[in-house]
Amino acid sequence: MNTADKTQALADNLAINPLKATDLLQAFGLIGVWAIMFAETGLLVGFFLPGDTLLFLAGFAAAGGVPGVTLSLPGVLIGAPLCAILGAQLGHLLGARYGQRIFDRPDSRFFKKENVDRAEHYFNKFGPAKAVVLARFVPIVRTFLNPVAGVLEMPARTFFVWNVVGGVSWTWGITLLGYGLAAQVKALVGDHLDAYLVGVVVMLALIAGIPVFLEIGRNIRARRAKKQARTNDA
């Protein structure tokens, strides 16, 4: 590869959209899947990463459905849950060690107090064990619930058990769903899976947005209830 080709390759990598799962897969492959599983569940700044879509497309890619991407299904099924579990353990450790201080900061572009409140709502509503598992399937909440569990002093051993259950259920479930869909489509259309990739991504975006829309609806109803209560008190 000459200098011009190397420069172009570097420019292409720098031009990727971190919110677009197909870009991440094409640029970083299996290592990118592992890294994002860790970052989204272990680092507060990783809440914006497209974990659900990435897992689904990783399964789709393992069946040969994403142009320019070749992934090992065993590599995804082993590495993704491991990294997701380790990331969540880091989040819990940070919450337990630094406590409320990690959340006592003003809102910024990458930190919103309302995200912490949403995670705490899930923790209190469902209880520690169920919340750790269910949060895996809710964008943003899965990032913030782990340190919240640490702040609220969920025992490390109990957290670890349910973290493993949630991490494996989430990563395997969504990856195998993508792989299974790709296999079904492949049986119908042969090796032209990539022609259906755009439709798959749109479908994923709609499905991934369901928990977010439900949460927005809950927040709207809660605000209306508080407003009505203030009106009645007046």
C-alpha positions as CSV (number, residue, x, y, z in Angstrom):
1,M,0.0,0.0,0.0
2,N,1.5,3.3,-1.1
3,T,1.4,6.6,0.9
4,A,-1.7,7.9,-0.9
5,D,-3.6,4.7,-0.2
6,K,-2.6,4.7,3.5
7,T,-3.7,8.4,3.8
8,Q,-7.1,7.5,2.2
9,A,-7.6,4.5,4.5
10,L,-6.8,6.7,7.5
11,A,-9.2,9.4,6.3
12,D,-12.0,6.8,5.8
13,N,-11.5,5.5,9.3
14,L,-11.6,9.0,10.8
15,A,-14.8,9.8,8.8
16,I,-16.9,7.1,10.4
17,N,-20.0,8.0,12.2
18,P,-19.9,6.5,15.8
19,L,-23.7,6.5,15.9
20,K,-23.9,4.3,12.8
21,A,-23.5,0.6,13.5
22,T,-22.7,-0.3,9.9
23,D,-19.8,2.2,9.8
24,L,-18.4,0.9,13.1
25,L,-18.6,-2.7,11.9
26,Q,-16.9,-1.9,8.6
27,A,-14.2,0.1,10.2
28,F,-13.4,-2.0,13.3
29,G,-15.0,-5.4,12.8
30,L,-15.1,-7.9,15.7
31,I,-12.7,-5.8,17.9
32,G,-15.1,-2.8,17.5
33,V,-18.1,-4.9,18.7
34,W,-16.1,-6.0,21.8
35,A,-14.9,-2.4,22.5
36,I,-18.3,-0.9,22.2
37,M,-20.0,-3.5,24.4
38,F,-17.5,-2.5,27.1
39,A,-17.7,1.2,26.6
40,E,-21.5,1.4,26.4
41,T,-22.0,-0.5,29.7
42,G,-18.9,0.6,31.6
43,L,-18.2,4.2,30.7
44,L,-20.8,7.0,31.3
45,V,-19.7,8.7,28.0
46,G,-20.7,5.5,26.1
47,F,-24.4,5.9,26.5
48,F,-24.9,7.2,22.9
49,L,-23.3,4.1,21.2
50,P,-25.7,1.9,19.2
51,G,-25.3,-1.3,21.2
52,D,-28.6,-3.0,20.2
53,T,-28.2,-2.2,16.5
54,L,-24.5,-3.2,16.5
55,L,-25.3,-6.6,18.1
56,F,-28.1,-7.3,15.6
57,L,-25.9,-6.3,12.6
58,A,-23.0,-8.4,14.0
59,G,-25.3,-11.4,13.8
60,F,-26.4,-10.4,10.4
61,A,-22.8,-9.9,9.3
62,A,-21.8,-13.3,10.7
63,A,-24.3,-14.8,8.2
64,G,-22.7,-12.8,5.4
65,G,-25.3,-10.0,5.2
66,V,-23.1,-6.8,5.7
67,P,-21.0,-5.8,2.7
68,G,-17.2,-5.7,3.5
69,V,-17.7,-7.3,6.9
70,T,-16.8,-10.9,7.9
71,L,-17.4,-11.8,11.5
72,S,-17.1,-15.0,13.4
73,L,-20.3,-15.9,15.1
74,P,-18.5,-17.7,18.0
75,G,-16.2,-14.7,18.3
76,V,-19.3,-12.4,18.8
77,L,-21.0,-14.9,21.2
78,I,-18.0,-15.2,23.4
79,G,-16.4,-11.8,23.3
80,A,-19.6,-9.6,23.3
81,P,-21.1,-10.9,26.6
82,L,-17.6,-11.0,28.2
83,C,-17.0,-7.3,27.4
84,A,-20.5,-6.3,28.3
85,I,-20.1,-8.0,31.7
86,L,-16.7,-6.5,32.4
87,G,-18.0,-3.0,31.4
88,A,-20.9,-3.3,33.8
89,Q,-18.7,-4.5,36.6
90,L,-16.5,-1.4,36.1
91,G,-19.6,0.8,36.2
92,H,-20.7,-0.8,39.5
93,L,-17.2,-0.5,40.9
94,L,-17.0,3.2,40.1
95,G,-20.4,3.8,41.7
96,A,-19.5,1.9,44.8
97,R,-16.1,3.5,45.2
98,Y,-16.9,7.1,44.3
99,G,-20.6,7.2,45.3
100,Q,-22.8,10.1,44.6
101,R,-19.8,12.3,43.6
102,I,-19.7,10.8,40.1
103,F,-23.3,12.1,39.5
104,D,-23.0,15.5,41.4
105,R,-22.0,17.5,38.3
106,P,-23.8,20.0,36.2
107,D,-25.4,18.9,32.9
108,S,-23.2,18.9,29.9
109,R,-23.3,17.7,26.3
110,F,-22.3,14.2,27.5
111,F,-23.9,14.1,30.9
112,K,-27.6,14.6,31.8
113,K,-28.9,14.2,35.3
114,E,-32.2,13.0,33.9
115,N,-30.4,9.8,32.6
116,V,-29.3,9.0,36.1
117,D,-32.9,9.6,37.3
118,R,-34.2,7.2,34.7
119,A,-31.7,4.5,35.8
120,E,-32.6,5.0,39.5
121,H,-36.3,4.8,38.5
122,Y,-35.8,1.3,37.0
123,F,-33.8,0.2,40.0
124,N,-36.5,1.2,42.4
125,K,-39.4,0.1,40.3
126,F,-38.2,-3.5,39.5
127,G,-35.8,-4.2,42.3
128,P,-32.1,-4.7,42.0
129,A,-31.9,-8.1,40.4
130,K,-34.6,-7.6,37.8
131,A,-33.5,-4.0,37.0
132,V,-29.9,-5.2,36.2
133,V,-31.2,-7.7,33.7
134,L,-34.0,-5.6,32.1
135,A,-31.8,-2.5,31.9
136,R,-29.6,-4.3,29.3
137,F,-32.4,-4.0,26.8
138,V,-33.1,-0.2,27.4
139,P,-30.7,2.2,25.7
140,I,-29.1,4.8,28.0
141,V,-30.5,3.1,31.1
142,R,-28.0,0.1,30.6
143,T,-25.2,2.6,30.8
144,F,-26.2,4.5,33.9
145,L,-27.9,1.7,36.0
146,N,-24.6,0.0,36.7
147,P,-23.0,2.9,38.6
148,V,-26.4,3.7,40.2
149,A,-26.4,0.1,41.5
150,G,-23.0,0.8,43.1
151,V,-24.1,4.1,44.6
152,L,-27.2,2.4,46.1
153,E,-24.9,-0.3,47.6
154,M,-26.1,-3.3,45.7
155,P,-23.8,-6.1,46.9
156,A,-21.0,-6.9,44.5
157,R,-21.7,-10.6,44.5
158,T,-25.4,-10.2,43.8
159,F,-24.7,-7.6,41.1
160,F,-22.2,-10.0,39.4
161,V,-24.7,-12.9,39.2
162,W,-27.4,-10.8,37.6
163,N,-24.9,-8.9,35.5
164,V,-23.9,-12.2,33.9
165,V,-27.5,-13.2,33.4
166,G,-28.4,-9.9,31.8
167,G,-25.2,-9.6,29.7
168,V,-25.5,-13.0,28.2
169,S,-29.3,-12.7,27.6
170,W,-28.9,-9.3,25.9
171,T,-25.8,-10.1,23.7
172,W,-26.8,-13.6,22.7
173,G,-30.5,-12.8,22.2
174,I,-30.0,-9.9,19.9
175,T,-27.0,-11.4,18.0
176,L,-28.8,-14.7,17.4
177,L,-31.9,-12.8,16.3
178,G,-29.9,-11.0,13.7
179,Y,-28.2,-14.2,12.6
180,G,-31.5,-16.1,12.5
181,L,-33.2,-13.4,10.4
182,A,-30.2,-13.3,8.0
183,A,-30.4,-17.1,7.6
184,Q,-34.2,-16.9,6.8
185,V,-33.7,-14.1,4.3
186,K,-30.7,-16.0,2.7
187,A,-32.9,-19.1,2.3
188,L,-35.3,-16.9,0.3
189,V,-33.0,-14.6,-1.7
190,G,-29.7,-16.5,-1.8
191,D,-26.5,-14.5,-1.4
192,H,-28.1,-11.1,-1.9
193,L,-28.6,-10.3,1.8
194,D,-26.9,-6.9,1.5
195,A,-29.8,-5.7,-0.7
196,Y,-32.0,-5.9,2.4
197,L,-29.6,-4.2,4.8
198,V,-31.2,-0.8,4.7
199,G,-34.6,-2.2,5.5
200,V,-33.1,-4.2,8.4
201,V,-31.4,-1.1,9.8
202,V,-34.6,0.9,9.6
203,M,-36.5,-1.9,11.4
204,L,-33.9,-2.0,14.1
205,A,-34.1,1.7,14.7
206,L,-37.8,1.5,15.2
207,I,-37.6,-1.5,17.5
208,A,-34.7,0.0,19.5
209,G,-36.7,3.2,19.9
210,I,-39.7,1.6,21.5
211,P,-38.3,1.6,25.1
212,V,-37.2,5.2,24.6
213,F,-40.7,6.3,23.4
214,L,-42.3,4.5,26.3
215,E,-40.0,6.2,28.7
216,I,-40.7,9.6,27.1
217,G,-44.4,8.9,27.5
218,R,-43.9,8.0,31.1
219,N,-42.1,11.3,31.7
220,I,-44.8,13.3,30.0
221,R,-47.5,11.6,32.1
222,A,-45.4,12.2,35.3
223,R,-45.0,15.9,34.5
224,R,-48.7,16.3,33.8
225,A,-49.6,14.6,37.1
226,K,-47.2,16.9,39.0
227,K,-48.7,19.9,37.2
228,Q,-52.2,18.8,38.0
229,A,-51.3,18.2,41.7
230,R,-49.8,21.7,41.9
231,T,-53.0,23.1,40.3
232,N,-55.2,21.2,42.8
233,D,-53.1,22.4,45.8
234,A,-53.5,26.0,44.6
